[in-house]
Amino acid sequence: MLALSTLLLPSKTEAATTAKNPINVNAKAAFMIEASTGKVIYNKNGDERLGIASMTKMVTEYLLLEAIKEGKLNWDDKLPISKAAYNVSQDNTLSNVPLRQDKTYTVRELTEAMSIYSANGATIAIAEKLAGGDETKYIGLMNKLADKLDLGPHNFVNSTGLSYEDVKGKSVQKNKSENELTARGIAKLGRALIMDYPEILEFAKIPKKTFQEGTDDQIKMENWNWMLPGLVNEDKNLPVDGLKTGTTDHAGMTFTATAQKADMRLISVVMNVIDKKNPKDQHSGARFVETAKLLNYGFDNYKLVKKELGQQLKVNIAKGDKESATLTTSVTPSFVVPKDDKVVVASKLTLSDKLTTGDGQLIAPIAKDKVVGQAMVAANDPFSYGYIDNAQGRIVDVIAADDIAGAGFFLSAWRVSKSGLLTAKDYIVEGAKGWFE
């Protein structure tokens, strides 16, 4: 069993990081990560639980795509519309496509309505299907997903993100509280959604589409993500292709965005953005202005690089034909670092208990490419933001770079009388010990 308990170390306190934030984002909370590594590159109040409004629908998107992957649903399956879904869909003060109870709709149609137009009735119809016809039971599925993805502090009361006053008398909801997550939790959710089901972007990046085109029920849907190409807040420097907006009185204006340049994808979150010129306006472009500020900062100042650890993973060998060996990682680690800085990499290695002596030497023989432990790896982080999981680095498997042969009888006997070998359970490269508390 790997000795992992010493690896997941907390990052610097949020108070320390927010005091040094490089840009000012006008939001109650703001957070940004690089998707492939989970590296945090901006954090303002990222661990405060706040209202998430329709960003809630990312939970339904994840659970829906999971069900499709598992063969429980197909895109062409037709879903009925319950009284609750119908009642909510008929409220034209909410984001909706009007649904009818005397017809059915395909999973694809309802998903497009939910992802593009944030249609609440469509979301309820999908949630009911996933929970066997009961949206109340669906809350249990949402909570299980939150635990699975380790989303942190959260509160879910419905599938849509609507406030209780919006659904009172229309749906089965009795709980009067609001859906809430932290900005870090939302970033985790968005990352998991994109990494596990990248096809979500095929829906999220559609600027405009007509629901039920060619029928009497057709309705034009314009994506609430106004940063998409051709929409009012498009930024030509930012190839935004997702992900989800949300607005309620409780949550204010919220937005989870994502964009990719070359091989670096950023995910940003802004929560409770207030338009300073029009504080009562909950449908202005303020959240997109703040999002553009975040994403441009990230792309302008950071780069994604791969870097080998070199001689950092050198360990002592017991019962081998040599006294020490240099290990390597199973994959070349990627790091997000400031563009203008020299890349400085550190690592902390923990070897498997089953493969080491009591004083931490690796026991030969070891075959090439055998996993012998894990390493926490990190690169220079000027603001000490750490990673999405609050760790100071990423965990990667460590393997033998070459075959490590066992020692013959005479060499073993000679080794017994030789003293002065350096041994340690955990190996930390010199010069980086202050990185790992």
C-alpha positions in Angstrom: 0.0 0.0 0.0 1.4 3.4 -1.0 2.1 5.8 1.8 -0.1 8.7 0.6 -1.1 10.3 3.8 1.9 12.7 3.7 1.3 13.8 0.1 -2.0 15.8 0.1 -0.8 18.8 1.8 -2.8 22.0 2.1 -1.9 25.0 0.1 -1.2 28.4 1.6 -4.2 30.0 3.4 -6.7 31.8 1.2 -6.2 35.0 3.1 -2.6 35.0 2.0 -3.5 34.4 -1.6 -6.4 36.8 -2.0 -4.3 39.6 -0.5 -1.9 39.2 -3.5 -4.4 38.7 -6.3 -2.8 40.2 -9.5 -6.0 41.6 -10.9 -9.3 42.9 -9.4 -12.4 41.0 -10.5 -15.7 42.7 -9.6 -17.5 39.7 -8.2 -18.2 38.2 -4.8 -16.1 35.2 -5.8 -13.9 34.5 -8.7 -11.8 31.4 -9.5 -9.8 30.1 -12.5 -8.0 26.9 -13.3 -6.1 25.2 -16.1 -8.2 22.2 -16.9 -5.7 19.4 -17.6 -3.7 19.9 -14.5 -6.2 21.5 -12.1 -3.7 24.2 -11.4 -5.4 27.3 -9.8 -4.3 30.6 -11.3 -6.8 32.9 -9.7 -8.7 32.7 -6.4 -10.9 35.3 -4.8 -13.2 34.0 -2.1 -13.1 30.6 -3.8 -14.2 28.7 -0.8 -17.2 30.7 0.2 -20.6 28.9 -0.4 -22.8 31.1 -2.6 -25.8 30.8 -4.8 -25.2 29.2 -8.2 -28.6 29.7 -9.9 -28.7 27.9 -13.4 -25.1 26.8 -13.2 -26.9 24.0 -11.3 -27.8 22.6 -14.7 -24.2 21.4 -15.1 -25.0 18.7 -12.5 -27.9 17.5 -14.7 -25.7 17.7 -17.8 -23.2 15.4 -16.1 -25.7 12.9 -14.8 -27.5 12.8 -18.2 -24.2 12.2 -20.2 -23.3 9.5 -17.6 -26.6 7.8 -18.1 -26.2 7.9 -21.9 -22.6 6.5 -21.6 -24.0 3.6 -19.4 -26.7 2.9 -22.0 -29.6 3.9 -19.7 -30.7 6.6 -22.2 -30.3 7.4 -25.9 -30.3 10.7 -27.6 -33.4 9.7 -29.6 -35.4 8.5 -26.6 -38.6 10.5 -26.2 -39.6 11.8 -22.8 -43.0 12.8 -21.6 -43.7 16.1 -19.9 -45.1 16.0 -16.3 -47.4 18.5 -14.8 -44.5 20.2 -13.0 -42.3 20.4 -16.1 -45.3 21.8 -18.0 -46.2 24.4 -15.4 -42.7 25.7 -15.1 -42.2 25.8 -18.9 -45.2 28.0 -19.4 -43.8 30.8 -17.2 -42.5 33.2 -19.8 -40.8 35.3 -17.0 -38.3 32.4 -16.7 -35.9 31.1 -19.2 -38.0 28.5 -21.0 -39.2 26.8 -24.1 -42.9 26.1 -23.7 -43.6 22.4 -23.5 -46.8 20.5 -24.0 -48.2 17.5 -22.2 -49.8 16.0 -25.3 -46.5 15.3 -27.0 -43.1 13.9 -26.2 -39.6 15.4 -26.9 -36.3 13.7 -27.6 -33.5 13.7 -25.1 -31.4 15.7 -27.6 -34.1 18.4 -28.1 -34.4 18.8 -24.3 -30.7 18.8 -23.8 -30.2 21.6 -26.4 -32.9 23.6 -24.7 -31.3 23.2 -21.3 -27.7 23.8 -22.4 -28.3 26.6 -24.9 -31.3 28.4 -23.5 -31.2 27.3 -19.9 -34.8 26.0 -20.3 -36.1 25.1 -16.9 -39.1 22.9 -17.9 -36.8 20.9 -20.2 -34.3 20.4 -17.2 -37.1 19.2 -15.0 -38.2 16.7 -17.6 -34.6 15.3 -17.9 -34.2 15.2 -14.1 -37.5 13.3 -13.7 -36.4 10.7 -16.2 -33.0 10.2 -14.5 -34.8 9.8 -11.1 -37.6 7.5 -12.2 -40.2 10.2 -12.5 -39.5 11.9 -9.2 -37.6 15.2 -9.1 -37.5 15.0 -5.3 -35.5 11.8 -5.5 -33.3 13.5 -8.1 -31.8 15.7 -5.3 -30.3 12.5 -3.9 -28.6 11.9 -7.2 -27.2 15.4 -7.2 -25.8 15.0 -3.7 -24.2 11.6 -4.6 -22.5 13.3 -7.6 -21.3 16.1 -5.3 -19.7 13.5 -3.0 -18.2 11.6 -6.0 -16.6 14.7 -7.4 -15.7 16.1 -4.0 -17.4 19.4 -4.8 -17.1 20.5 -1.1 -19.8 22.5 0.8 -23.1 22.4 -1.2 -26.9 22.6 -1.0 -29.2 21.3 -3.6 -33.0 21.7 -3.5 -34.0 21.5 -7.2 -32.6 20.5 -10.6 -32.9 24.0 -12.2 -31.3 26.5 -9.9 -34.5 28.5 -9.7 -35.5 30.3 -6.5 -38.4 28.9 -4.5 -40.6 31.9 -5.3 -40.2 31.0 -9.0 -41.4 27.4 -8.7 -43.8 27.8 -5.8 -47.1 26.1 -6.8 -45.6 24.9 -10.1 -43.4 22.0 -8.9 -43.0 19.6 -6.1 -40.3 21.6 -4.3 -41.0 22.3 -0.6 -37.5 23.4 0.6 -37.3 27.2 0.5 -33.5 27.4 0.5 -31.3 27.9 -2.6 -28.8 25.8 -4.6 -25.3 26.7 -3.4 -21.7 25.8 -4.1 -18.3 27.4 -3.7 -16.5 28.8 -6.8 -13.9 26.1 -6.3 -16.7 23.5 -6.3 -18.2 24.9 -9.5 -14.8 24.9 -11.1 -14.4 21.2 -10.1 -17.8 20.4 -11.5 -17.1 22.2 -14.8 -13.7 20.5 -15.1 -15.2 17.1 -14.5 -18.0 17.7 -17.0 -15.5 18.8 -19.7 -12.9 16.1 -19.0 -15.3 13.2 -18.6 -17.8 14.3 -21.2 -16.2 16.7 -23.7 -19.2 16.3 -26.0 -21.0 18.8 -23.7 -19.1 21.5 -25.5 -20.9 20.6 -28.8 -24.1 21.8 -27.0 -22.6 24.6 -25.0 -20.9 26.3 -27.9 -24.1 26.7 -30.1 -24.8 30.5 -30.2 -28.4 30.2 -31.7 -30.8 27.4 -32.5 -34.5 27.0 -33.1 -36.4 24.6 -30.9 -38.9 22.4 -32.6 -38.1 24.1 -35.9 -40.8 23.8 -38.6 -43.6 23.2 -36.1 -46.2 25.4 -34.5 -44.2 25.3 -31.3 -40.9 26.5 -32.7 -39.0 29.1 -30.7 -35.7 30.8 -31.3 -33.1 30.1 -28.6 -30.1 32.5 -28.2 -27.4 31.2 -25.9 -27.2 33.1 -22.6 -23.5 32.9 -22.9 -23.0 36.1 -24.7 -19.3 35.5 -25.2 -19.8 32.9 -27.9 -18.9 33.9 -31.5 -21.4 36.3 -33.0 -23.0 37.3 -29.7 -22.9 40.7 -28.1 -20.0 40.1 -25.6 -17.8 38.1 -27.9 -14.1 38.8 -27.3 -12.1 38.1 -30.5 -9.0 37.2 -28.4 -11.0 34.4 -26.5 -12.3 31.3 -28.3 -15.0 30.7 -25.7 -16.9 27.5 -26.2 -18.9 27.1 -22.9 -20.1 26.7 -20.4 -23.1 27.9 -18.2 -24.6 31.1 -16.9 -27.0 31.6 -14.1 -29.1 34.4 -12.5 -31.4 34.7 -9.5 -32.0 37.4 -6.9 -30.1 35.2 -4.4 -27.1 34.3 -6.6 -26.9 37.5 -8.7 -25.2 37.1 -12.1 -23.0 34.0 -12.3 -21.0 32.4 -15.1 -18.7 29.4 -15.6 -16.7 30.0 -18.8 -14.2 27.9 -20.7 -11.8 28.7 -23.6 -8.9 26.9 -25.1 -5.8 28.2 -26.9 -3.3 25.7 -28.3 -3.2 22.9 -25.7 -4.2 25.0 -22.7 -7.8 25.1 -21.6 -8.9 27.5 -18.9 -12.1 27.3 -16.8 -13.2 30.5 -15.0 -16.0 31.1 -12.5 -17.5 34.4 -11.4 -20.3 34.6 -8.8 -22.6 37.4 -7.7 -21.3 39.9 -10.2 -23.0 43.3 -9.8 -23.1 45.9 -12.6 -21.8 49.0 -10.9 -23.5 51.3 -13.3 -26.8 49.6 -13.0 -26.8 47.6 -9.8 -30.4 46.4 -10.2 -29.8 45.1 -13.7 -29.3 41.3 -13.5 -29.1 40.8 -17.3 -26.3 43.1 -18.2 -23.0 42.1 -19.7 -21.1 42.7 -16.5 -20.3 39.0 -15.8 -18.9 38.7 -19.3 -16.7 41.7 -18.8 -15.3 40.2 -15.6 -14.9 36.8 -17.2 -13.0 38.3 -20.2 -10.7 40.0 -17.6 -10.0 36.7 -16.0 -9.4 34.6 -19.2 -7.3 37.3 -20.9 -5.1 37.5 -17.8 -4.7 33.7 -17.7 -3.8 33.3 -21.4 -1.6 36.4 -21.4 0.5 35.5 -18.4 0.6 31.7 -18.1 1.8 28.8 -20.2 1.4 25.0 -20.1 4.7 23.2 -20.2 6.0 19.6 -19.9 9.1 19.0 -17.9 11.0 15.9 -16.8 12.2 15.8 -13.2 15.8 14.8 -14.1 17.8 13.5 -11.1 15.2 14.5 -8.5 13.9 10.9 -8.1 17.2 9.3 -7.2 16.9 6.7 -4.4 19.0 4.2 -2.5 18.8 0.5 -3.4 18.9 -2.4 -1.0 20.1 -5.9 -2.2 20.8 -4.5 -5.7 23.8 -4.6 -8.1 24.1 -0.8 -7.5 23.7 1.4 -4.5 21.3 3.9 -6.0 19.1 4.4 -9.0 17.2 7.2 -10.7 13.5 6.6 -11.1 11.1 8.4 -13.5 7.5 9.3 -13.8 5.0 7.2 -15.8 4.1 10.3 -17.8 6.0 13.6 -18.3 4.3 16.0 -15.9 2.7 19.2 -17.2 2.9 22.4 -15.3 1.3 25.8 -15.5 3.8 28.5 -14.9 4.2 32.3 -15.6 5.3 32.9 -19.2 8.3 35.0 -18.3 9.6 32.9 -15.5 12.2 30.1 -15.6 10.5 26.8 -15.0 11.6 25.5 -11.6 10.2 22.1 -10.7 10.2 20.3 -7.3 9.1 16.9 -6.3 8.3 14.8 -3.1 8.6 11.1 -3.6 6.9 8.4 -1.5 7.8 4.8 -2.2 5.5 1.8 -1.7 5.8 0.2 1.7 5.8 -3.3 0.1 8.9 -2.5 -2.0 11.1 -0.8 0.6 13.1 -1.6 3.7 12.2 -0.2 7.1 14.6 2.7 6.5 13.2 3.5 3.0 15.6 1.8 0.6 14.0 0.3 -2.6 14.5 -3.4 -2.6 15.9 -5.0 -5.7 15.2 -6.6 -8.1 12.8 -4.2 -9.7 11.6 -4.6 -13.4 11.7 -1.6 -15.7 8.4 0.4 -15.8 7.2 -1.2 -12.5 5.3 1.4 -10.4 7.3 1.8 -7.2 5.6 4.8 -5.6 4.1 8.2 -6.2 5.4 11.7 -6.3 3.9 15.1 -5.6 5.2 17.4 -8.3 5.0 21.2 -8.5 6.4 24.2 -10.3 7.0 27.8 -9.4 3.7 29.3 -8.1 4.1 33.0 -7.5 0.8 33.4 -5.7 0.8 30.1 -3.9 -2.7 29.2 -5.2 -2.0 25.5 -5.3 -4.3 23.1 -7.1 -8.1 22.6 -7.4 -8.1 19.9 -4.7 -6.2 22.2 -2.3 -3.0 20.3 -2.7 0.4 21.9 -3.3 1.2 19.7 -6.3 -0.1 17.0 -8.5 0.3 13.3 -7.8 2.0 11.1 -10.5 3.0 7.5 -10.5 6.8 6.8 -10.3 8.3 3.9 -12.1 11.7 2.2 -12.5 13.5 3.8 -15.5 15.5 0.6 -16.1 15.7 -2.9 -14.7 17.3 -2.8 -11.3 19.0 -6.2 -10.8 19.6 -7.9 -7.5 23.1 -8.2 -6.1 25.0 -11.4 -6.2 26.2 -13.2 -3.0 29.7 -11.6 -2.8 28.5 -8.1 -3.5 25.7 -8.4 -0.9 28.2 -9.6 1.7 30.5 -6.6 1.0 27.5 -4.2 1.2 26.7 -5.4 4.7 30.0 -4.1 6.0 29.8 -0.8 4.1 28.4 2.1 6.0 27.3 5.7 5.2 24.4 5.1 2.8 21.8 7.9 2.9 18.3 6.5 3.7 14.9 8.2 4.1 11.3 7.2 3.8 10.3 10.4 1.9 12.7 12.0 -0.6 12.4 15.7 -1.2 14.7 17.4 -3.6 17.1 19.9 -1.9 16.1 23.5 -2.4 12.4 22.7 -2.6 11.8 21.6 1.0 9.9 24.8 1.8 7.4 24.0 -1.0 5.9 21.0 0.9 4.9 21.8 4.4 
